[in-house]
């Protein structure tokens, strides 16, 4: 199996789901891992398990994001993998939504992604290598009722991924966006007995992230969609696949 061609990963918006599974896989592969979140106390057990360092950050604040990256540079080393996993929602009928709650949701889901990609690119461009991974959702490709704020944030994050991939790919930096097209399994959200695989296994999703990191430069994917056989895929991707997006990015990929 091809080794992961990177050595230091920073996960922004770390928690107990996909990001935790990804951190475990990276640590098991021998990478140094940093975990960043607003509340670092919740990361104690994961940090102990993976040997990761933790960093406090408000992903929507430019100064705090810059400061967090500087701290990570000093204590962990410059990351050559950066994963943006933070998001926020403001759920409700559009006519009744609190504008400030919507603003904050978009700041975390989208603007925070921009701030993180910006800091990552500043570090990776001089070295001509790196990987930036962005976690999306069904709402990245399809808006749902009572979920306008989440859809706006996730649509924007997907646009950021597409623009960044085409700008940074020729500079040796792999940008990939993941459409998590279904609910993620957890202790609080197990599969119903009568609907096996109706939720997505975070360990399996993390394995997909790792596979993206191992791709040869001549065939980098811009986007992958995860949709379990027992869950209902978004109408955007028949059979839960994003082959069209992969083909589009391969056509624009830099030469090896």
N, C-alpha and C positions, 0 to 999 in steps of 0.2 A: 504494500500500500504506500502511496506517495506521502511523504511527510509534509506537515504544514510548514510552508516556507517562511514563517514569521517567528518572532521570539517574545514579543511583549504585547499584551492585549489590554485595552481599557474599555470597560463596559459602562456606559452612561445610562442611568435609569435602571440599575440592577435591582432585582427583586427575587421572588421565589419561584418564578415560572420558567419561561424560555431562557432568560438571561442566566439563571442559576444553572440550568442544564448545560448551557453553552460554556459557562465558567468551569464547570467540572470537566468537561471534555477537553478544554484547552489546557487546564492544569494537568490532566492525565497525560497529555501529549508533551508535557515538559515546558510549556510556556509560562512566563510570569504573567500574573493577572492582577488588574486593578479593578475595583468595584466602586462606582460612584453613584450616589443617591442623595436625595434631600435628607433622609433619615438613615444614617449609617448604623444606628443601633440594631436595626432589623437585619443587618448583614453579618452580624457576629458569627453565627453558626456556619454560614456559607464560607466566610473568610477563613475560619479555622479549618474547615474541611479541605479547602483548596489551597491554603497558604497565600491567599490573595491579600493585597493591601486595600484599605477602604479610604474613600475621599468624599467629603461632604460637598454638595453642590446644589444650587438652584439652577436647573438647566435653562431657564428662561432669562437669566441675568447675565449679560455679556461679561461684566467684570468678574463675576464669580466663576463662570466657565473658564475664562482665561487664567484665573488664579488656580483653579483646580488642575488644569493641564500643566501649568508651571510646577505645581507641587508634585504631580505625577512624574514629570520629567526628572525631577531631583531625586525622588525616593524610589521610583520604579524603573525609570528609564523612558526614553521617548517611545511611545507606542507605535508599532507598525500594523496593528489591528485596532480599529476603533469601531465599537458597536453602539449605535444609538437605539435605545429601547424604551425611552420615556414617552408617555402619552397621558392625556387627560380628557375627560368628558364633561359636557354640560347637557344633561339629558332633559328633554321635555318638549312640549309643543313650541314651534318656532315663534308663535305670537306671544308666548309667555316667558321666553328665555331671558335671563338676566344678562345684559350686554357685557358686564364685567366678568361674569363667569365664562362667557363665550370667549372673550378676549384672552383670559388666562388659559383656557383649554387650548386655543390655537397657539399661544406663546410656547406652551410646553410641547405640544405635539409637533409643531412645524418650526417655529422660530428657534427653539432649542436645538432642533436637528441642524438648522443652518449654522448656529454658533459652534456646534460640535464638529460638523464637517469642516468649517473654516479653520478651526484650530488644528484639526487632524491634517488638513491639506498643507498648512504652513510647515508642519513637521515632516511630512512625507515627500513633498515636492523636491527639496534639496537632495534627498537620497534616491529619488527616482523609483520608489517602490512603496507598497503598503496596501492595505485593504480597509475599506469603510463599508460597514454593513448597517442597513437601516430596516427596522422592523415595522412593517405595515400591517394592514388588516383587511377584512372584507370591505370596510369603509374606504379603503384606498382606491377602489374601482367602482363602488356602488354606494350611493347614499341611501340611508334608511329613514323611515319616519321617526321623528323625535330624536334624531341623532345628527342634526345639521352641523353642530360644532365639531364633533368627532370626524365627520366626513370632510369638512373643510381642512382640518388639521392634517388628516391622512392623505387627502388629495395633494396638498401642498408638499408634504414630505416625499411623495412619489415623484412630483415634479422636480424637487431638489435632487433626488437620486438620478433621474434621467439627465438633467443638465450637468450634474457633477461627473457622472460616468463619462459623458462625451467630452468634457473638458479635461478630466484628470486621467482617463484611460491612456491617451497617448503619452502621458508623463509617467506611466508605469504604476498607476494607482488603480486598483480594482474597486469599483463602487457597485454594490449589489443591494437590491431592495427585495424584501420578502413579504408576500401577501399571505398573511395567516388567516386563511379563509374558513374560520370556524372557531368554536370555543376551545380553549386550552384546558386539558384535563388537570385536575388538582385534587387535593384531599377534600376540599370543599365542593368540588364539581366533578365527581366521578361519573363514569359511564353508567347509564341506567342498565339494569340487567337485561331488559328486552331490546336494547339498542347498543350493542357492542360497537366500539370504534366510532361512536357518534360525537366524540370529542377528540381533539388532537393531542397526542403524547408529546410533552415538551422535550423529552429526551430524543425522540425521533426528529423533531424540528431542529434541535441543536445539531444533530448529525448532518442534516441538510446544510446548515451553515458551514460546518467543517468541510463538507464536500466542495462547497463553493470556494473555500480558501485553497483547496488543493488543485483547482482547475489550472490547466496551462494557459498562459497569457493569450495564445492565439485563439482560444475558445472561451473567453470569459463570458459569463452570463450576467446580464443586467438585472433580471428579475426571475424569482421563483415563487410559485404558489403552492402552499401546503393545504390539502383538503383530504381528510380521511374518507375511506370508502363508505362509512356509515353516516357522514355528515353531508349537508346539502351545499354544494359549491355555489359560488357566486355566478350569476348569469354571464358575467364578463368572461370567465374562463370555462369553456366546455370541458367536462371531466376534471375540472380543477387544475388544468395545466396551463402554463404560460409559454408554450412553444413559440407563439408569434413574437412575444417580447424577446425571448432568447435569440430568435433568428434575426430580429431587428438589430440587437446589440452586436451579434457576431459580425454582421455586415459592416458595422462601424468600428469594430475592435481594432486596436493598434496592431501592427505587425509584431510577431514574436522576436 
